[in-house]
């Protein structure tokens, strides 16, 4: 169950990172509210996951999910570059997450 909480925390991490872009420097109220709610939820779910997962593993997986998801959505939503090197680096992060899950 802890891994499910960690996954949800990572998805909330993606939501707040993307949400920051839509706040336009915290000048738009609704995106700010959504972003702050996603931040609180992300930390909350991470905290619950940490009850039974090692902190180093959980933190690395949490930030990895956030990094991969935010990068992929940045490519999709904001036309950020999707170069081969960039995608290969995302693959390395993903392999690290999988490795941490396997060894936990």
Long-range contacts (C-beta under 8 A, 24 or more apart in sequence): 2-48, 2-49, 2-51, 2-52, 2-53, 2-58, 3-49, 3-53, 3-101, 5-45, 5-46, 5-48, 5-49, 6-45, 6-46, 6-49, 6-53, 6-58, 6-61, 6-62, 6-65, 7-65, 8-41, 8-45, 9-41, 9-42, 9-43, 9-44, 9-45, 9-46, 9-49, 9-62, 9-65, 10-42, 10-61, 10-62, 10-64, 10-65, 10-66, 10-69, 11-65, 11-69, 12-38, 12-39, 12-41, 12-42, 12-45, 13-38, 13-42, 13-62, 13-63, 13-65, 13-66, 13-69, 13-70, 14-65, 14-66, 14-69, 14-70, 14-73, 15-42, 16-42, 17-66, 17-69, 17-70, 18-70, 18-73, 18-74, 18-77, 21-78, 42-66, 53-104, 54-104, 57-100, 57-103, 57-104, 60-96, 60-97, 60-100, 61-97, 61-100, 61-101, 64-93, 64-94, 64-96, 64-97, 65-97, 67-93, 68-93, 68-94, 68-97
